[in-house]
Amino acid sequence: MGLRVVIVGAGPAGLMAAEALLAAGAHVDVYDAMPSAGRKFLLAGKGGLNLTHSEPAESFRARYGVRADAVGRWLAGLDAQGLRDWAAGLGVDTFVGSSGKVFPAGMKAAPLLRGWLHRLRAGGVKLHMRHRWNGRLERSADDARGPGWRLGFDGPVGATSVAADAVVLALGGASWPRLGSDGAWQPWLCAAGVEVAPLVSANCGFEVAWSEHLRSKFAGEPLKGIRLAHVDRQGRRFDRAGEAVVSAYGLEGVLVYAASAQLRDDIAAGGPTTVHLDLQPQRSEDELRQALARGRGARSWTNHLREHAGLHGVKAALLREGLDAAAWAALLADPAAQAARIKALPIVLNAPRPVEEAISSAGGVRLEGPQGLDERLMLRALPGVFCAGEMLDWEAPTGGYLLTACFASGRVAGTGLADWWVQQRQAGATAAP
């Protein structure tokens, strides 16, 4: 083919684009600012790599919210089963856990990444580490091949300039900047006429004005077996059971992350928002009321709540949180009010945590519009430049959904670039005298 491609970003999306282009016969160079490839991927697998999820395709696509249709088209080329087959091709078996999440047999990301990099290098992909893109991206026609691109990098020996026929940008979002995803590319692409939605926190914790007592005694304590409910200003409802964690700054954990997109958008629309925690979802409000109405006798309120409502530790502390002495005394005198508060404890969330602390980010290069991306993930404003991964304007919950779509978007960008190049060559041959 003779196609020369530069890929900026050695994460899952960039490496998958490299694999697709290698299969199409392209010459591929991958550049990354970090000392080694897949740094964020390795971190994601530190506690057990959740590669993808086993749920049915329709509900899998629905996890991508307003971007379900767009991401669904990516998944048509590489879905959850396709990703498992791809891992098997690298000699890594996968299994489905009790929650439906899919993990490598060894639970680690490193063996998968090592096998993948070995295969890419053996196929001819060249990786250039410690090369940070400096924002230079210019049209170039400095040889007989016709128009191409020239990029600038700051590397170990200083600034360097690289030529390519086409480019894939897989630069990540703005979460975990110490691993390379710092969002520095935003002003550069905006200056080139690309429409970019601001990068904001996704799968993140939220700030709560805890009392010093709660913060000092219970920060880091898990909230197990709870239910979180929220209705936003547009009437959209979130109501799900799971686990969270009381942190020094507020609330975090899997259940909070699952609701984070709705919570973040509601706060952005109108300021602090309130969630309600059911501290005992397995018991009805009436059952709790009757239990709490039994005489306390000589027991302390702490023991009374423990014995009759099953509340102790951080859950019991939350029941008291935000109430002054008079309000607390009034609550203790009213079993019905106690039961109602246990079943729907209001917690005011003031703000999402900063994007650099989030698991992932939302926002990025727009998927639609005259300055967005076409169906091949090529920038309409910059023909021959493709984008993939978390730098695109979509988001996903944790549970393997984010990784799956990053891989799938890389496949789309790689195959789309190869198809575009063939069309360009054919059009050039037809136009030649």
C-alpha positions in Angstrom: 0.0 0.0 0.0 2.9 2.4 0.8 0.7 4.3 3.3 2.7 6.0 6.0 0.7 6.7 9.2 1.6 8.4 12.4 -0.4 7.5 15.5 -0.2 9.8 18.5 -1.1 7.8 21.6 -0.1 4.3 22.6 -3.2 3.4 24.6 -5.8 0.8 23.6 -7.4 3.0 21.0 -4.1 4.0 19.3 -2.7 0.4 19.4 -5.9 -1.0 18.0 -5.8 1.5 15.2 -2.1 0.5 14.6 -3.2 -3.2 14.4 -5.9 -2.5 11.8 -3.6 -0.4 9.7 -0.8 -3.0 9.9 -3.3 -5.6 8.6 -4.1 -3.2 5.7 -0.4 -3.1 4.8 0.5 0.4 6.1 3.8 1.6 7.6 2.9 2.6 11.1 4.8 4.7 13.7 3.3 5.2 17.1 4.4 8.1 19.3 3.6 8.6 23.0 4.7 11.0 25.7 5.1 8.2 28.4 8.2 6.0 28.8 6.2 2.9 27.9 2.9 2.0 26.1 -0.4 1.5 27.7 0.3 3.1 31.1 -3.4 3.9 31.9 -4.4 0.4 30.6 -1.9 -1.2 33.0 -3.3 0.9 35.9 -6.8 -0.1 35.1 -5.7 -3.7 35.4 -3.8 -3.3 38.6 -6.7 -4.7 40.7 -7.9 -7.1 38.1 -8.5 -6.0 34.5 -12.2 -5.7 33.6 -11.8 -6.0 29.9 -15.5 -6.0 28.8 -18.9 -7.2 29.9 -21.0 -10.2 29.0 -24.5 -8.6 29.0 -26.7 -8.8 25.8 -25.8 -6.5 22.9 -28.8 -4.2 23.2 -28.4 -3.4 26.9 -24.6 -3.2 26.4 -25.1 -0.4 23.8 -27.6 1.4 26.1 -24.8 1.9 28.6 -23.5 4.7 26.4 -26.5 6.9 26.9 -27.0 9.6 24.3 -24.1 8.2 22.3 -25.6 4.7 22.2 -26.2 4.8 18.4 -22.8 6.1 17.6 -20.9 3.8 19.9 -23.1 1.0 18.7 -21.8 1.4 15.2 -18.2 1.1 16.6 -19.2 -2.1 18.4 -20.5 -3.6 15.2 -16.9 -4.0 14.2 -15.5 -5.1 17.6 -18.0 -6.0 20.3 -17.5 -7.7 23.6 -17.3 -11.2 22.1 -14.9 -9.9 19.4 -12.7 -8.5 22.1 -12.6 -11.8 23.9 -11.7 -13.5 20.7 -9.0 -11.0 20.1 -7.5 -11.6 23.5 -7.6 -15.4 22.9 -5.6 -14.7 19.7 -2.9 -13.3 21.9 -3.0 -16.4 24.0 -5.0 -14.8 26.9 -8.2 -16.7 27.9 -11.0 -14.7 29.5 -13.8 -15.6 31.9 -17.1 -14.1 33.0 -17.3 -13.2 36.7 -20.4 -13.4 38.9 -21.4 -9.8 38.0 -21.1 -10.4 34.3 -17.8 -8.6 34.0 -15.2 -10.2 31.8 -11.6 -10.7 33.0 -8.4 -12.2 31.6 -7.7 -15.6 33.2 -4.8 -14.2 35.1 -6.8 -11.0 36.0 -3.8 -8.8 34.9 -3.4 -6.4 32.0 0.4 -6.9 31.7 0.4 -10.3 29.9 -2.2 -9.1 27.4 -0.3 -5.9 26.7 3.1 -7.7 26.4 1.7 -10.1 23.9 0.0 -7.4 21.9 3.1 -5.2 21.7 5.2 -8.1 20.7 2.8 -8.9 17.8 2.7 -5.3 16.7 6.5 -4.9 16.7 6.9 -8.2 14.9 4.6 -6.9 12.2 6.6 -3.8 11.7 5.0 -1.2 14.0 7.6 1.2 15.4 7.0 2.7 18.9 8.6 6.0 19.8 8.3 6.6 23.5 9.0 9.8 25.4 7.8 11.8 22.4 5.2 14.4 23.3 3.2 15.9 20.5 3.7 19.7 20.8 0.5 20.7 18.8 2.2 21.1 15.4 0.0 19.6 12.7 0.5 21.1 9.3 -0.4 20.2 5.8 2.6 19.1 3.8 3.4 18.5 0.2 7.1 18.1 0.4 7.5 15.1 -1.8 6.1 13.4 -4.9 3.5 11.5 -2.9 1.2 14.5 -2.7 -0.4 16.2 0.3 0.3 14.8 3.7 0.9 16.0 7.2 3.8 17.1 9.3 3.7 16.8 13.1 6.0 18.1 15.7 7.2 16.2 18.8 9.4 17.1 21.8 11.5 14.0 22.4 14.6 12.9 24.4 16.9 14.7 22.0 14.8 17.8 21.5 12.2 18.9 19.0 11.6 16.7 15.9 9.4 16.9 12.8 7.7 13.8 11.3 6.0 13.4 8.0 3.0 11.1 7.3 0.3 10.5 4.7 -2.3 10.4 7.4 -2.6 10.7 11.2 -4.6 9.0 14.0 -4.9 11.0 17.2 -5.7 8.8 20.2 -4.7 11.2 23.0 -7.1 10.2 25.7 -9.2 12.5 27.8 -8.2 14.6 30.8 -8.3 12.1 33.7 -5.1 10.7 35.2 -2.8 13.4 33.6 0.3 11.8 35.2 -0.2 8.9 32.9 -0.4 11.1 29.8 -4.1 11.9 29.5 -3.9 15.6 30.3 -6.2 17.1 27.6 -3.5 19.4 26.4 -4.6 18.8 22.8 -7.9 20.7 23.2 -6.7 24.3 22.3 -4.6 22.9 19.5 -7.5 21.2 17.7 -9.8 24.1 18.5 -7.4 26.5 16.8 -7.4 24.2 13.7 -11.2 24.5 13.4 -12.2 21.3 15.2 -15.3 21.5 17.5 -14.4 20.2 21.0 -16.8 19.8 23.9 -15.1 20.7 27.2 -13.7 17.7 29.0 -15.4 17.1 32.3 -15.4 14.5 35.1 -17.0 11.1 34.5 -17.1 8.1 36.8 -16.2 10.4 39.6 -16.8 11.2 43.3 -18.8 14.2 44.5 -18.2 16.8 47.2 -20.3 16.9 50.4 -20.0 19.3 53.3 -19.5 16.7 56.0 -19.2 17.6 59.6 -15.7 17.4 61.0 -16.9 14.5 63.2 -18.0 12.4 60.3 -14.9 13.3 58.2 -12.4 12.5 60.9 -14.0 9.3 62.1 -15.5 7.7 59.0 -13.5 8.9 55.9 -12.8 5.8 53.9 -15.6 3.7 55.4 -17.7 1.7 52.9 -21.4 1.9 52.6 -22.5 -1.6 51.8 -26.0 -2.8 50.9 -27.5 0.6 50.2 -29.6 2.1 47.4 -29.1 5.5 45.8 -32.0 7.4 44.2 -31.9 10.7 42.3 -34.3 12.6 40.2 -32.8 15.4 38.1 -34.3 18.7 37.1 -35.6 17.1 33.8 -37.3 14.4 35.7 -34.8 11.6 34.8 -34.6 9.0 37.6 -31.7 7.0 38.8 -32.5 4.3 41.4 -30.0 1.4 42.0 -28.6 -0.7 44.7 -24.9 -1.2 45.4 -22.0 0.1 47.4 -20.4 3.5 48.0 -17.6 5.0 50.1 -17.7 8.0 52.5 -14.5 9.9 51.7 -13.0 13.0 53.3 -14.4 15.1 50.5 -17.8 13.5 50.1 -19.1 10.3 48.3 -17.4 8.0 45.8 -17.5 4.4 44.8 -19.2 2.2 42.2 -22.8 3.2 42.9 -21.9 6.9 42.8 -19.9 6.4 39.6 -22.9 4.8 37.9 -25.0 7.9 38.6 -22.2 10.4 38.0 -23.2 11.5 34.5 -26.7 12.4 35.6 -25.5 14.0 38.9 -22.7 16.0 37.1 -25.1 17.3 34.5 -27.8 18.2 37.1 -25.2 20.2 39.1 -24.0 22.0 35.9 -27.6 22.9 35.1 -28.7 24.3 38.4 -26.1 23.9 41.2 -26.0 21.5 44.1 -28.3 18.5 43.8 -29.7 16.0 46.4 -29.5 12.2 46.4 -31.4 9.9 48.8 -29.7 6.9 50.3 -31.8 3.9 51.5 -29.6 2.6 54.3 -31.7 -0.6 54.7 -33.2 -1.5 51.3 -34.0 -5.0 52.4 -36.5 -3.8 55.0 -39.6 -1.8 54.5 -40.3 1.6 56.1 -43.2 0.2 58.0 -41.1 -2.7 59.3 -38.4 -0.3 60.5 -41.0 2.0 62.1 -42.5 -0.9 64.1 -39.0 -2.1 65.2 -37.9 1.3 66.3 -41.1 1.9 68.2 -40.2 -0.8 70.7 -39.0 0.5 74.0 -35.3 1.4 74.3 -35.1 0.6 78.0 -31.6 1.1 79.3 -30.0 0.7 76.0 -28.1 3.6 74.4 -29.5 5.0 71.1 -26.4 3.5 69.4 -27.4 0.0 70.6 -31.1 0.6 69.9 -30.4 1.6 66.3 -28.0 -1.4 65.9 -30.5 -4.0 67.3 -33.7 -2.7 65.8 -32.7 -1.0 62.6 -29.4 -2.8 61.9 -27.5 0.6 61.8 -24.1 1.0 63.2 -20.8 2.7 62.4 -20.9 5.0 59.4 -24.6 4.3 58.7 -25.6 5.4 62.2 -23.4 8.4 61.9 -25.0 9.4 58.7 -28.4 9.3 60.3 -27.2 12.1 62.7 -25.3 14.1 60.1 -26.6 17.5 59.4 -29.0 17.7 62.4 -28.5 20.1 65.2 -29.3 19.0 68.8 -32.9 20.0 68.7 -33.6 18.3 65.4 -31.8 15.1 66.5 -33.8 15.0 69.7 -37.0 15.4 67.7 -36.0 12.6 65.4 -35.2 10.2 68.3 -38.7 10.8 69.7 -40.4 9.9 66.4 -40.0 6.2 65.2 -41.8 7.1 62.0 -39.4 9.9 61.2 -36.5 7.7 62.0 -37.7 5.0 59.6 -38.4 7.6 56.8 -34.9 9.0 57.2 -33.3 5.6 57.1 -35.1 4.8 53.9 -34.5 8.2 52.2 -31.5 9.9 53.8 -30.9 13.2 51.9 -27.3 14.0 50.9 -26.5 17.3 49.2 -23.8 16.9 46.5 -22.1 20.3 45.8 -19.8 19.5 42.9 -18.1 16.7 41.1 -14.4 16.2 41.9 -11.9 17.7 39.4 -11.5 15.8 36.1 -7.9 14.9 36.9 -9.1 12.8 39.8 -11.9 11.1 37.8 -11.7 7.6 36.4 -12.5 8.9 33.0 -13.7 12.1 31.3 -16.7 13.1 29.2 -16.6 15.6 26.3 -14.0 15.8 23.6 -14.1 16.0 19.8 -17.6 16.3 18.6 -19.0 13.3 16.8 -21.4 15.3 14.6 -21.6 18.6 12.7 -19.5 20.2 10.0 -16.5 20.5 12.2 -16.9 17.1 13.8 -16.1 13.5 12.7 -17.4 11.5 9.8 -18.5 7.8 10.1 -14.8 6.7 9.7 -13.8 9.0 12.6 -12.0 11.4 10.3 -12.0 15.1 11.2 -14.1 16.9 8.6 -12.0 20.0 9.2 -8.7 18.1 8.7 -9.1 15.4 6.0 -6.6 12.6 6.6 -6.6 13.1 10.4 -8.6 10.6 12.4 -9.4 10.4 16.1 -10.2 7.6 18.5 -10.6 6.7 22.1 -11.5 8.8 25.1 -10.7 12.0 23.4 -14.0 11.7 21.5 -17.3 13.2 22.9 -18.8 10.1 24.6 -18.7 8.5 28.0 -19.4 5.1 29.6 -19.7 3.7 33.1 -17.1 1.5 34.6 -17.5 -2.3 34.1 -15.5 -2.8 30.9 -17.7 -0.5 28.8 -15.1 2.3 28.5 -12.3 -0.1 27.5 -14.5 -1.9 25.0 -15.5 1.3 23.2 -11.9 2.6 23.2 -10.7 -0.6 21.5 -13.7 -0.5 19.0 -13.1 3.2 18.1 -9.5 2.4 17.4 -10.5 -0.4 15.0 -13.0 2.0 13.3 -10.3 4.8 12.9 -7.7 2.3 11.6 -9.9 0.6 9.0 -11.6 3.9 8.1 -8.2 5.5 7.4 -7.1 2.5 5.2 -10.4 2.7 3.2 -10.0 6.5 2.9 -6.5 6.1 1.5 -7.6 3.6 -1.1 -10.3 5.9 -2.2 -7.9 8.8 -2.4 -5.5 6.8 -4.6 -8.3 5.7 -6.8 -9.6 9.2 -7.2 -6.2 10.4 -8.0 -5.7 7.8 -10.6 -9.0 8.6 -12.2 -8.2 12.3 -12.3 -4.8 11.7 -13.9 -4.6 12.5 -17.6 
